[in-house]
Amino acid sequence: ALGVPQAIGTDIDPVAVKAALDNARENSLDDRFTAFESAPDVHGAHPIVVANILAEPLIMLAPQITRAVAPGGHLFLSGLLKDQARAVREAYVNQGLLDAGSAEENGWMRLDFVARG
């Protein structure tokens, strides 16, 4: 809806995949969005990756999520509380991503990274 020509979603939960596809259809975006029940890195690397899940899964999935980011691409992580940001940031910096800042709203954090290009 914000002008992205094509988007892919992944989740290991089939209910989440169905909900994402239903939402895309209800918002007339189903021609630009598809979702799969899979790990985040099986569909190649992309210029922009967004992951909005809890801190523990973000840390656990750091290698797979990092592999989904193309060289020079951007990663945006959200769904974590301010006191969890340090551990999540460390997990992604340890994967070789560059810390590109963060934002906070009402105690929730977004962490931004850039993949080395």
All heavy atoms as an XYZ file, in Angstrom:
869
protein
N       0.822     -1.194      0.000
C       0.000      0.000      0.000
C       0.864      1.255      0.000
O       0.397      2.318     -0.360
C      -0.933     -0.007      1.212
N       2.143      1.120      0.382
C       3.046      2.269      0.429
C       3.919      2.367     -0.814
O       4.932      3.050     -0.811
C       3.916      2.187      1.683
C       3.159      2.247      3.003
C       4.104      2.027      4.177
C       2.432      3.574      3.150
N       3.557      1.664     -1.879
C       4.266      1.785     -3.142
C       5.286      0.705     -3.430
O       5.964      0.768     -4.446
N       5.424     -0.269     -2.579
C       6.355     -1.373     -2.831
C       5.752     -2.241     -3.942
O       4.600     -2.657     -3.849
C       6.582     -2.202     -1.549
C       7.442     -3.412     -1.835
C       7.201     -1.338     -0.473
N       6.513     -2.511     -5.007
C       5.938     -3.252     -6.127
C       5.653     -4.725     -5.822
O       4.733     -5.302     -6.387
C       6.989     -3.121     -7.225
C       8.249     -2.779     -6.521
C       7.869     -2.064     -5.261
N       6.426     -5.341     -4.927
C       6.256     -6.758     -4.622
C       6.764     -7.025     -3.214
O       7.810     -6.499     -2.837
C       7.035     -7.626     -5.614
C       6.758     -9.096     -5.516
C       5.347     -9.477     -5.944
O       4.757     -8.856     -6.821
N       4.787    -10.473     -5.320
N       6.042     -7.835     -2.455
C       6.470     -8.203     -1.105
C       6.217     -9.688     -0.882
O       5.254    -10.258     -1.401
C       5.735     -7.386     -0.053
N       7.115    -10.289     -0.106
C       7.015    -11.701      0.256
C       7.004    -11.786      1.770
O       7.822    -11.151      2.434
C       8.216    -12.499     -0.291
C       8.262    -12.444     -1.810
C       8.174    -13.946      0.203
C       9.539    -13.016     -2.389
N       6.111    -12.589      2.302
C       6.077    -12.835      3.737
C       6.360    -14.294      4.017
O       6.033    -15.166      3.208
N       7.011    -14.548      5.153
C       7.242    -15.933      5.565
C       6.907    -16.066      7.040
O       7.044    -15.123      7.819
C       8.703    -16.386      5.355
O       9.562    -15.641      6.217
C       9.136    -16.218      3.910
N       6.465    -17.239      7.412
C       6.208    -17.564      8.807
C       6.159    -19.071      8.909
O       5.756    -19.745      7.958
C       4.877    -16.959      9.277
C       4.823    -16.805     10.789
O       4.932    -17.836     11.506
O       4.685    -15.664     11.258
N       6.572    -19.599     10.044
C       6.497    -21.047     10.230
C       5.110    -21.488     10.682
O       4.811    -22.667     10.704
C       7.576    -21.550     11.225
C       7.390    -20.901     12.595
C       8.973    -21.305     10.669
C       8.244    -21.530     13.684
N       4.253    -20.536     11.007
C       2.898    -20.811     11.471
C       1.918    -20.692     10.301
O       1.736    -19.600      9.756
C       2.531    -19.821     12.575
C       1.143    -20.028     13.140
O       0.390    -20.890     12.626
O       0.800    -19.321     14.100
N       1.267    -21.792      9.898
C       0.352    -21.716      8.758
C      -0.827    -20.780      9.007
O      -1.357    -20.184      8.061
C      -0.111    -23.159      8.562
C       0.202    -23.862      9.839
C       1.360    -23.135     10.457
N      -1.243    -20.601     10.247
C      -2.338    -19.685     10.556
C      -1.911    -18.246     10.269
O      -2.679    -17.446      9.720
C      -2.803    -19.855     12.026
C      -3.839    -18.815     12.400
C      -3.348    -21.264     12.246
N      -0.671    -17.904     10.609
C      -0.156    -16.561     10.330
C      -0.049    -16.313      8.833
O      -0.353    -15.215      8.355
C       1.197    -16.365     11.001
N       0.378    -17.310      8.089
C       0.481    -17.173      6.627
C      -0.896    -16.941      6.031
O      -1.090    -16.034      5.208
C       1.158    -18.412      5.999
C       1.071    -18.370      4.478
C       2.608    -18.501      6.455
N      -1.881    -17.721      6.451
C      -3.249    -17.549      5.953
C      -3.777    -16.159      6.304
O      -4.389    -15.484      5.462
C      -4.174    -18.621      6.504
C      -5.596    -18.500      5.966
C      -6.522    -19.541      6.548
C      -7.943    -19.446      6.028
N      -8.485    -18.143      5.752
N      -3.536    -15.696      7.534
C      -4.001    -14.371      7.951
C      -3.358    -13.277      7.102
O      -4.028    -12.320      6.699
C      -3.706    -14.141      9.429
N      -2.068    -13.403      6.812
C      -1.370    -12.411      5.987
C      -1.949    -12.382      4.575
O      -2.181    -11.305      4.015
C       0.125    -12.707      5.953
N      -2.187    -13.551      4.007
C      -2.767    -13.612      2.659
C      -4.188    -13.048      2.643
O      -4.569    -12.333      1.709
C      -2.733    -15.049      2.137
C      -1.337    -15.594      1.836
C      -1.394    -17.100      1.589
C      -0.696    -14.862      0.675
N      -4.970    -13.366      3.667
C      -6.332    -12.824      3.780
C      -6.299    -11.297      3.889
O      -7.100    -10.608      3.252
C      -7.059    -13.416      4.990
C      -7.426    -14.887      4.808
O      -7.360    -15.393      3.664
O      -7.773    -15.525      5.825
N      -5.385    -10.775      4.709
C      -5.257     -9.320      4.858
C      -4.872     -8.655      3.544
O      -5.390     -7.591      3.198
C      -4.254     -8.967      5.952
C      -4.801     -9.201      7.337
O      -6.007     -9.154      7.554
N      -3.921     -9.461      8.285
N      -3.954     -9.272      2.814
C      -3.554     -8.717      1.515
C      -4.749     -8.676      0.564
O      -4.975     -7.676     -0.116
C      -2.420     -9.539      0.919
N      -5.514     -9.756      0.539
C      -6.692     -9.812     -0.334
C      -7.723     -8.751      0.071
O      -8.255     -8.031     -0.769
C      -7.300    -11.216     -0.304
C      -8.410    -11.442     -1.290
C      -8.875    -12.896     -1.386
N      -8.928    -13.603     -0.114
C      -7.980    -14.450      0.349
N      -6.890    -14.667     -0.367
N      -8.104    -15.050      1.501
N      -7.980     -8.620      1.368
C      -8.959     -7.647      1.860
C      -8.547     -6.205      1.564
O      -9.400     -5.321      1.471
C      -9.166     -7.827      3.368
C      -9.918     -9.085      3.727
C      -9.976     -9.348      5.213
O      -9.704     -8.429      6.018
O     -10.289    -10.492      5.577
N      -7.241     -5.971      1.418
C      -6.731     -4.625      1.131
C      -6.353     -4.452     -0.335
O      -5.638     -3.508     -0.686
C      -5.543     -4.326      2.045
C      -5.984     -4.121      3.473
O      -6.577     -3.100      3.794
N      -5.736     -5.102      4.333
N      -6.816     -5.376     -1.172
C      -6.561     -5.338     -2.624
C      -5.072     -5.289     -2.951
O      -4.645     -4.622     -3.888
C      -7.286     -4.137     -3.262
O      -8.673     -4.233     -3.036
N      -4.279     -6.013     -2.171
C      -2.832     -6.080     -2.401
C      -2.369     -7.484     -2.780
O      -1.170     -7.743     -2.865
C      -2.078     -5.613     -1.145
C      -2.327     -4.164     -0.737
C      -1.717     -3.889      0.632
C      -1.776     -3.219     -1.782
N      -3.297     -8.392     -2.998
C      -2.915     -9.778     -3.262
C      -2.167     -9.956     -4.574
O      -1.490    -10.953     -4.771
C      -4.119    -10.716     -3.186
C      -5.306    -10.263     -4.001
O      -5.511     -9.044     -4.143
O      -6.033    -11.140     -4.489
N      -2.209     -8.960     -5.472
C      -1.423     -9.038     -6.700
C       0.036     -8.653     -6.471
O       0.890     -8.888     -7.317
C      -2.032     -8.148     -7.788
C      -2.049     -6.673     -7.421
O      -2.157     -6.356     -6.210
O      -1.954     -5.840     -8.336
N       0.349     -8.067     -5.302
C       1.713     -7.630     -4.985
C       2.302     -8.328     -3.772
O       3.427     -8.047     -3.392
C       1.744     -6.124     -4.734
C       1.405     -5.316     -5.960
C       1.644     -3.859     -5.744
N       0.570     -3.288     -4.942
C       0.671     -2.141     -4.281
N       1.784     -1.450     -4.303
N      -0.347     -1.679     -3.602
N       1.531     -9.211     -3.142
C       2.000     -9.859     -1.915
C       1.734    -11.352     -1.975
O       0.668    -11.791     -2.403
C       1.283     -9.274     -0.691
C       1.647     -9.959      0.591
C       2.855     -9.687      1.217
C       0.811    -10.893      1.164
C       3.218    -10.334      2.388
C       1.156    -11.542      2.347
C       2.354    -11.254      2.954
N       2.714    -12.099     -1.532
C       2.541    -13.531     -1.358
C       3.210    -13.933     -0.053
O       4.100    -13.232      0.433
C       3.102    -14.329     -2.557
O       2.725    -15.691     -2.422
C       4.618    -14.215     -2.648
N       2.775    -15.030      0.513
C       3.344    -15.494      1.784
C       3.517    -16.999      1.729
O       2.740    -17.707      1.081
C       2.440    -15.094      2.945
N       4.550    -17.453      2.431
C       4.890    -18.866      2.442
C       5.109    -19.342      3.868
O       5.584    -18.591      4.714
C       6.196    -19.109      1.653
C       6.123    -18.688      0.221
C       6.604    -17.451     -0.171
C       5.583    -19.527     -0.724
C       6.548    -17.053     -1.493
C       5.521    -19.135     -2.058
C       6.003    -17.896     -2.445
N       4.810    -20.591      4.081
C       5.125    -21.237      5.352
C       6.556    -21.775      5.218
O       6.782    -22.869      4.713
C       4.138    -22.373      5.635
C       4.324    -23.016      6.983
C       3.362    -24.159      7.225
O       2.325    -24.257      6.550
O       3.672    -24.979      8.102
N       7.510    -20.941      5.620
C       8.910    -21.316      5.453
C       9.794    -20.446      6.332
O       9.346    -19.469      6.921
C       9.334    -21.160      3.983
O       9.289    -19.812      3.602
N      11.065    -20.793      6.358
C      12.067    -19.972      7.047
C      12.289    -18.700      6.232
O      12.031    -18.672      5.021
C      13.375    -20.750      7.194
N      12.796    -17.632      6.865
C      12.922    -16.354      6.163
C      13.945    -16.314      5.038
O      13.849    -15.459      4.162
C      13.314    -15.377      7.272
C      13.763    -16.191      8.399
C      13.141    -17.537      8.265
N      14.899    -17.229      5.007
C      15.978    -17.125      4.027
C      15.839    -18.050      2.823
O      16.697    -18.045      1.962
C      17.322    -17.363      4.701
C      17.418    -18.730      5.353
O      16.370    -19.323      5.672
O      18.537    -19.200      5.565
N      14.764    -18.799      2.708
C      14.668    -19.762      1.610
C      14.221    -19.138      0.291
O      14.260    -19.795     -0.738
C      13.749    -20.963      1.966
C      14.270    -21.702      3.174
C      12.325    -20.531      2.160
N      13.834    -17.889      0.292
C      13.362    -17.233     -0.926
C      14.365    -16.206     -1.443
O      14.011    -15.272     -2.150
C      11.992    -16.589     -0.681
C      10.968    -17.591     -0.278
N      10.343    -18.419     -1.179
C      10.506    -17.946      0.940
C       9.530    -19.223     -0.539
N       9.612    -18.966      0.745
N      15.629    -16.380     -1.073
C      16.672    -15.497     -1.557
C      16.896    -14.297     -0.663
O      16.341    -14.191      0.429
N      17.739    -13.380     -1.149
C      18.078    -12.172     -0.406
C      17.356    -10.989     -1.030
O      17.189    -10.920     -2.247
C      19.586    -11.960     -0.424
N      16.948    -10.049     -0.183
C      16.098     -8.943     -0.617
C      16.671     -7.604     -0.156
O      17.361     -7.530      0.860
C      14.689     -9.132     -0.074
C      14.118    -10.469     -0.420
N      13.543    -10.742     -1.630
C      14.093    -11.633      0.279
C      13.170    -12.005     -1.666
N      13.500    -12.570     -0.521
N      16.360     -6.521     -0.875
C      16.911     -5.215     -0.511
C      16.346     -4.661      0.794
O      17.006     -3.882      1.470
C      16.552     -4.314     -1.691
C      15.442     -5.003     -2.400
C      15.602     -6.471     -2.122
N      15.136     -5.053      1.154
C      14.526     -4.620      2.417
C      13.886     -5.827      3.072
O      13.105     -6.553      2.438
C      13.458     -3.528      2.189
C      14.080     -2.290      1.545
C      12.773     -3.172      3.509
C      13.072     -1.250      1.120
N      14.222     -6.030      4.338
C      13.633     -7.111      5.129
C      13.100     -6.504      6.416
O      13.780     -5.707      7.064
C      14.672     -8.217      5.441
C      14.081     -9.276      6.367
C      15.177     -8.850      4.150
N      11.878     -6.880      6.756
C      11.239     -6.421      7.993
C      10.841     -7.655      8.786
O      10.235     -8.579      8.235
C       9.982     -5.575      7.690
C       9.292     -5.158      8.975
C      10.335     -4.368      6.842
N      11.198     -7.685     10.060
C      10.785     -8.783     10.943
C      10.156     -8.175     12.188
O      10.793     -7.388     12.887
C      11.982     -9.658     11.313
N       8.917     -8.517     12.439
C       8.184     -7.996     13.578
C       7.734     -9.176     14.428
O       6.613     -9.668     14.285
C       6.982     -7.159     13.117
C       6.227     -6.566     14.280
O       6.803     -6.323     15.336
N       4.942     -6.342     14.099
N       8.651     -9.666     15.241
C       8.364    -10.771     16.141
C       9.040    -10.478     17.477
O       9.745     -9.484     17.616
C       8.827    -12.135     15.560
C      10.291    -12.086     15.102
C       7.931    -12.559     14.417
C      10.828    -13.384     14.541
N       8.834    -11.335     18.432
C       9.386    -11.124     19.765
C      10.904    -11.263     19.777
O      11.502    -11.849     18.877
C       8.755    -12.107     20.740
C       7.224    -12.006     20.876
C       6.701    -13.143     21.745
C       6.821    -10.655     21.424
N      11.520    -10.737     20.828
C      12.985    -10.709     20.937
C      13.607    -12.096     20.866
O      14.602    -12.293     20.161
C      13.400    -10.009     22.233
N      13.071    -13.054     21.588
C      13.682    -14.392     21.604
C      13.715    -15.022     20.215
O      14.770    -15.509     19.785
C      12.955    -15.289     22.601
C      13.650    -16.619     22.805
C      12.989    -17.442     23.903
O      12.632    -16.871     24.952
O      12.845    -18.658     23.694
N      12.606    -15.032     19.469
C      12.692    -15.559     18.104
C      13.604    -14.736     17.199
O      14.274    -15.293     16.329
C      11.251    -15.526     17.601
C      10.404    -15.480     18.811
C      11.217    -14.781     19.861
N      13.642    -13.409     17.387
C      14.556    -12.594     16.588
C      16.000    -13.027     16.800
O      16.772    -13.112     15.846
C      14.407    -11.111     16.929
C      13.196    -10.393     16.351
C      13.089     -8.993     16.933
C      13.257    -10.351     14.832
N      16.364    -13.296     18.036
C      17.732    -13.741     18.333
C      17.973    -15.127     17.748
O      18.987    -15.378     17.100
C      17.992    -13.696     19.847
C      18.011    -12.239     20.323
C      19.299    -14.410     20.203
C      17.994    -12.070     21.830
N      17.027    -16.030     17.962
C      17.171    -17.407     17.478
C      17.281    -17.454     15.946
O      18.047    -18.242     15.391
C      15.978    -18.241     17.943
C      16.032    -19.695     17.529
S      14.547    -20.585     18.034
C      13.375    -19.956     16.853
N      16.540    -16.593     15.266
C      16.508    -16.600     13.800
C      17.518    -15.645     13.163
O      17.510    -15.457     11.948
C      15.103    -16.243     13.315
C      14.018    -17.274     13.604
C      12.641    -16.691     13.317
C      14.260    -18.538     12.795
N      18.406    -15.066     13.949
C      19.357    -14.084     13.413
C      20.118    -14.588     12.186
O      20.224    -13.847     11.194
C      20.322    -13.611     14.502
N      20.642    -15.807     12.172
C      21.361    -16.246     10.966
C      20.466    -16.305      9.728
O      20.856    -15.845      8.655
C      21.880    -17.641     11.342
C      21.947    -17.626     12.833
C      20.782    -16.789     13.269
N      19.255    -16.850      9.874
C      18.357    -16.969      8.722
C      17.857    -15.594      8.253
O      17.800    -15.328      7.054
C      17.139    -17.843      9.062
C      17.497    -19.285      9.295
C      17.670    -19.591     10.778
O      18.117    -18.772     11.567
N      17.315    -20.803     11.161
N      17.498    -14.733      9.197
C      17.010    -13.405      8.814
C      18.130    -12.616      8.142
O      17.911    -11.954      7.130
C      16.421    -12.668     10.030
C      15.125    -13.361     10.481
C      16.167    -11.200      9.704
C      14.545    -12.839     11.783
N      19.338    -12.711      8.670
C      20.475    -12.008      8.076
C      20.722    -12.487      6.647
O      20.995    -11.670      5.753
C      21.728    -12.195      8.944
O      21.478    -11.631     10.234
C      22.946    -11.532      8.328
N      20.620    -13.783      6.406
C      20.824    -14.309      5.047
C      19.748    -13.818      4.076
O      19.960    -13.828      2.860
C      20.858    -15.839      5.058
C      22.155    -16.405      5.590
C      22.278    -17.893      5.300
N      21.249    -18.692      5.946
C      21.354    -19.257      7.154
N      22.460    -19.101      7.869
N      20.371    -19.970      7.636
N      18.606    -13.378      4.582
C      17.532    -12.884      3.721
C      17.772    -11.449      3.262
O      17.042    -10.942      2.413
C      16.195    -12.983      4.453
N      18.803    -10.788      3.799
C      19.101     -9.395      3.453
C      20.203     -9.367      2.389
O      21.289     -9.895      2.593
C      19.550     -8.590      4.698
C      19.765     -7.129      4.335
C      18.542     -8.723      5.834
N      19.911     -8.741      1.267
C      20.887     -8.634      0.178
C      22.044     -7.728      0.593
O      21.878     -6.845      1.440
C      20.211     -8.074     -1.067
N      23.232     -7.903      0.003
C      24.339     -6.989      0.284
C      23.910     -5.544      0.039
O      23.300     -5.230     -0.991
C      25.417     -7.430     -0.708
C      25.112     -8.878     -0.965
C      23.610     -8.962     -0.934
N      24.184     -4.688      0.998
C      23.767     -3.295      0.918
C      22.314     -3.070      1.297
O      21.845     -1.939      1.321
N      21.602     -4.155      1.594
C      20.186     -4.069      1.932
C      19.950     -3.632      3.371
O      20.878     -3.554      4.179
N      18.702     -3.361      3.663
C      18.308     -2.853      4.971
C      17.446     -3.878      5.705
O      16.595     -4.528      5.095
C      17.521     -1.555      4.818
C      18.328     -0.467      4.197
N      19.063      0.422      4.930
C      18.542     -0.154      2.898
C      19.691      1.252      4.118
N      19.389      0.919      2.873
N      17.666     -3.973      7.006
C      16.872     -4.839      7.877
C      16.269     -3.988      8.972
O      16.969     -3.187      9.611
C      17.764     -5.927      8.502
C      17.114     -6.796      9.586
C      15.940     -7.603      9.013
C      18.150     -7.711     10.209
N      14.976     -4.154      9.196
C      14.265     -3.451     10.253
C      13.628     -4.492     11.160
O      12.833     -5.320     10.696
C      13.196     -2.531      9.658
C      13.751     -1.539      8.684
C      13.687     -1.773      7.319
C      14.363     -0.378      9.133
C      14.212     -0.860      6.410
C      14.902      0.542      8.236
C      14.821      0.292      6.876
N      13.984     -4.461     12.432
C      13.459     -5.407     13.414
C      12.569     -4.674     14.398
O      12.943     -3.620     14.916
C      14.604     -6.075     14.184
C      15.658     -6.812     13.367
C      16.742     -7.354     14.285
C      15.013     -7.950     12.572
N      11.408     -5.236     14.683
C      10.531     -4.641     15.682
C       9.817     -5.754     16.427
O       9.965     -6.929     16.113
C       9.534     -3.681     15.021
O       8.736     -4.358     14.078
N       9.049     -5.344     17.428
C       8.354     -6.320     18.261
C       9.107     -6.611     19.540
O       8.856     -7.604     20.194
N      10.060     -5.748     19.888
C      10.845     -5.975     21.093
C      10.756     -4.769     22.014
O      10.562     -3.642     21.584
C      12.306     -6.279     20.750
C      13.044     -5.260     19.908
C      14.479     -5.159     20.372
C      13.003     -5.699     18.470
N      10.899     -5.053     23.283
C      10.861     -4.010     24.303
C      12.229     -3.365     24.445
O      13.252     -3.964     24.098
C      10.415     -4.603     25.637
C       9.004     -5.196     25.634
C       8.752     -5.970     26.924
C       7.965     -4.106     25.441
N      12.232     -2.157     24.965
C      13.473     -1.386     25.102
C      14.562     -2.169     25.830
O      15.715     -2.169     25.411
C      13.180     -0.074     25.824
C      14.365      0.832     25.926
C      14.001      2.146     26.583
C      15.216      3.061     26.657
N      14.867      4.361     27.233
N      14.209     -2.880     26.893
C      15.230     -3.610     27.657
C      15.730     -4.862     26.940
O      16.683     -5.491     27.383
C      14.726     -3.942     29.064
C      13.560     -4.895     29.101
O      12.875     -5.078     28.068
O      13.309     -5.470     30.174
N      15.134     -5.231     25.820
C      15.576     -6.387     25.035
C      16.453     -5.975     23.848
O      17.072     -6.816     23.207
C      14.354     -7.145     24.494
C      13.441     -7.670     25.575
C      12.114     -8.149     25.008
O      11.593     -7.584     24.039
N      11.568     -9.181     25.614
N      16.505     -4.684     23.570
C      17.162     -4.198     22.355
C      18.646     -4.544     22.305
O      19.164     -4.902     21.245
C      16.967     -2.694     22.207
N      19.326     -4.439     23.425
C      20.777     -4.679     23.422
C      21.107     -6.096     22.967
O      21.993     -6.299     22.126
C      21.342     -4.418     24.815
C      22.839     -4.594     24.884
C      23.362     -4.240     26.248
N      24.795     -4.438     26.289
C      25.481     -4.618     27.385
N      24.885     -4.586     28.554
N      26.775     -4.792     27.330
N      20.400     -7.088     23.500
C      20.674     -8.487     23.142
C      20.346     -8.748     21.679
O      21.092     -9.461     20.983
C      19.885     -9.428     24.044
N      19.258     -8.184     21.194
C      18.889     -8.387     19.792
C      19.902     -7.693     18.881
O      20.375     -8.273     17.904
C      17.455     -7.884     19.527
C      17.130     -7.961     18.036
C      16.442     -8.681     20.343
N      20.259     -6.460     19.211
C      21.259     -5.723     18.409
C      22.553     -6.529     18.329
O      23.137     -6.680     17.244
C      21.521     -4.350     19.022
C      22.524     -3.517     18.220
C      22.750     -2.149     18.828
N      21.577     -1.296     18.652
C      20.785     -0.877     19.643
N      21.041     -1.201     20.890
N      19.747     -0.109     19.387
N      23.012     -7.032     19.456
C      24.261     -7.806     19.500
C      24.180     -9.034     18.603
O      25.140     -9.364     17.897
C      24.543     -8.220     20.946
C      25.854     -8.918     21.144
C      26.101     -9.193     22.620
O      26.275     -8.221     23.377
O      26.102    -10.383     23.002
N      23.039     -9.720     18.601
C      22.885    -10.923     17.777
C      23.068    -10.607     16.297
O      23.674    -11.388     15.560
C      21.514    -11.552     18.024
N      22.576     -9.463     15.845
C      22.666     -9.113     14.422
C      24.007     -8.494     14.050
O      24.517     -8.752     12.954
C      21.472     -8.242     14.015
C      20.237     -9.108     13.929
C      19.510     -9.421     15.063
C      19.852     -9.675     12.729
C      18.414    -10.273     15.008
C      18.757    -10.517     12.654
C      18.043    -10.818     13.793
O      16.971    -11.673     13.734
N      24.596     -7.733     14.935
C      25.946     -7.228     14.694
C      26.921     -8.402     14.624
O      27.816     -8.422     13.782
C      26.343     -6.194     15.768
C      27.825     -5.865     15.702
C      25.506     -4.925     15.614
N      26.700     -9.413     15.461
C      27.542    -10.617     15.425
C      27.386    -11.387     14.118
O      28.258    -12.172     13.751
C      27.244    -11.528     16.606
C      27.797    -10.990     17.903
O      28.658    -10.113     17.909
N      27.286    -11.492     19.010
N      26.298    -11.157     13.404
C      26.094    -11.782     12.087
C      26.737    -10.956     10.975
O      26.653    -11.307      9.805
C      24.599    -11.955     11.807
C      23.900    -12.954     12.697
C      24.406    -14.359     12.498
O      24.607    -14.813     11.366
N      24.639    -15.053     13.588
N      27.327     -9.816     11.326
C      28.025     -8.998     10.346
C      27.251     -7.798      9.836
O      27.731     -7.078      8.963
N      26.053     -7.561     10.368
C      25.288     -6.393      9.938
C      25.798     -5.141     10.636
O      26.331     -5.211     11.746
C      23.803     -6.585     10.241
C      23.114     -7.716      9.488
C      21.662     -7.831      9.922
C      23.209     -7.510      7.984
N      25.606     -4.007      9.996
C      25.998     -2.721     10.568
C      24.800     -2.097     11.275
O      23.704     -2.021     10.704
C      26.488     -1.783      9.474
C      27.667     -2.299      8.650
C      27.931     -1.375      7.476
C      28.893     -2.438      9.526
N      24.991     -1.663     12.508
C      23.940     -1.000     13.278
C      23.660      0.349     12.621
O      24.547      1.176     12.475
C      24.412     -0.823     14.720
C      23.369     -0.222     15.632
O      22.340      0.276     15.141
O      23.584     -0.246     16.851
N      22.407      0.570     12.214
C      22.042      1.815     11.531
C      21.071      2.658     12.352
O      20.433      3.554     11.825
C      21.440      1.496     10.163
N      20.972      2.358     13.643
C      20.127      3.186     14.500
C      18.923      2.447     15.036
O      18.755      1.244     14.846
N      18.066      3.195     15.704
C      16.878      2.620     16.315
C      15.847      3.706     16.544
O      16.131      4.898     16.428
C      17.239      1.940     17.641
O      17.750      2.894     18.561
N      14.656      3.279     16.875
C      13.569      4.195     17.228
C      12.765      3.538     18.342
O      12.680      2.314     18.411
C      12.689      4.488     16.024
N      12.206      4.370     19.205
C      11.409      3.865     20.318
C      10.055      4.566     20.331
O       9.967      5.767     20.064
C      12.119      4.133     21.642
C      11.318      3.691     22.843
C      11.925      4.124     24.169
O      13.050      4.672     24.168
O      11.267      3.928     25.190
N       9.029      3.807     20.630
C       7.698      4.384     20.804
C       6.951      3.579     21.856
O       6.779      2.355     21.708
C       6.917      4.365     19.481
C       5.576      5.060     19.598
C       4.863      5.203     18.265
O       5.539      5.401     17.242
O       3.632      5.101     18.276
N       6.562      4.245     22.908
C       5.795      3.624     23.994
C       6.463      2.376     24.553
O       5.801      1.383     24.843
C       4.373      3.294     23.525
C       3.599      4.514     23.110
O       3.732      5.582     23.714
N       2.802      4.392     22.070
N       7.786      2.404     24.673
C       8.522      1.282     25.238
C       8.872      0.181     24.250
O       9.568     -0.763     24.591
N       8.377      0.275     23.018
C       8.694     -0.694     21.966
C       9.803     -0.128     21.088
O       9.862      1.066     20.839
C       7.453     -0.987     21.113
C       6.403     -1.720     21.871
C       5.333     -1.178     22.517
C       6.338     -3.120     22.090
N       4.603     -2.159     23.121
C       5.197     -3.373     22.878
C       7.135     -4.198     21.708
C       4.834     -4.650     23.282
C       6.759     -5.471     22.108
C       5.624     -5.689     22.875
N      10.645     -1.013     20.578
C      11.816     -0.606     19.800
C      11.756     -1.125     18.373
O      11.207     -2.191     18.112
C      13.096     -1.157     20.440
C      13.403     -0.631     21.804
S      13.834      1.108     21.835
C      15.319      1.118     20.821
N      12.375     -0.338     17.481
C      12.700     -0.789     16.133
C      14.200     -0.643     15.993
O      14.762      0.405     16.304
C      11.998      0.066     15.075
C      12.246     -0.490     13.648
C      11.853      0.496     12.559
N      12.866      1.549     12.489
C      12.598      2.850     12.509
N      11.364      3.282     12.619
N      13.587      3.733     12.425
N      14.860     -1.692     15.555
C      16.301     -1.665     15.307
C      16.524     -1.700     13.812
O      15.892     -2.491     13.102
C      17.003     -2.853     15.985
C      16.808     -2.990     17.488
C      17.537     -4.238     17.989
C      17.281     -1.757     18.215
N      17.456     -0.876     13.343
C      17.745     -0.777     11.904
C      19.178     -1.237     11.645
O      20.091     -0.884     12.397
C      17.602      0.676     11.424
C      16.242      1.283     11.762
O      15.297      0.528     12.071
O      16.137      2.514     11.703
N      19.347     -1.984     10.577
C      20.665     -2.514     10.198
C      20.853     -2.389      8.690
O      19.889     -2.314      7.935
C      20.791     -3.992     10.575
C      20.658     -4.254     12.043
C      19.422     -4.542     12.590
C      21.761     -4.207     12.876
C      19.275     -4.779     13.948
C      21.634     -4.441     14.231
C      20.384     -4.726     14.765
N      22.119     -2.396      8.282
C      22.480     -2.429      6.863
C      23.440     -3.591      6.674
O      24.391     -3.757      7.466
C      23.132     -1.107      6.412
C      23.606     -1.193      4.974
C      22.159      0.054      6.584
N      23.210     -4.366      5.624
C      24.116     -5.480      5.301
C      25.323     -4.911      4.559
O      25.192     -4.028      3.706
C      23.411     -6.515      4.446
N      26.475     -5.407      4.896
C      27.687     -4.977      4.202
C      27.545     -5.285      2.721
O      27.100     -6.327      2.347
C      28.913     -5.672      4.785
C      29.144     -5.309      6.236
C      30.309     -6.105      6.817
N      30.351     -5.976      8.259
C      30.939     -4.987      8.926
N      31.556     -4.036      8.260
N      30.925     -4.961     10.244
N      27.914     -4.331      1.911
C      27.746     -4.511      0.463
C      29.038     -4.574     -0.192
O      29.419     -4.866     -1.185
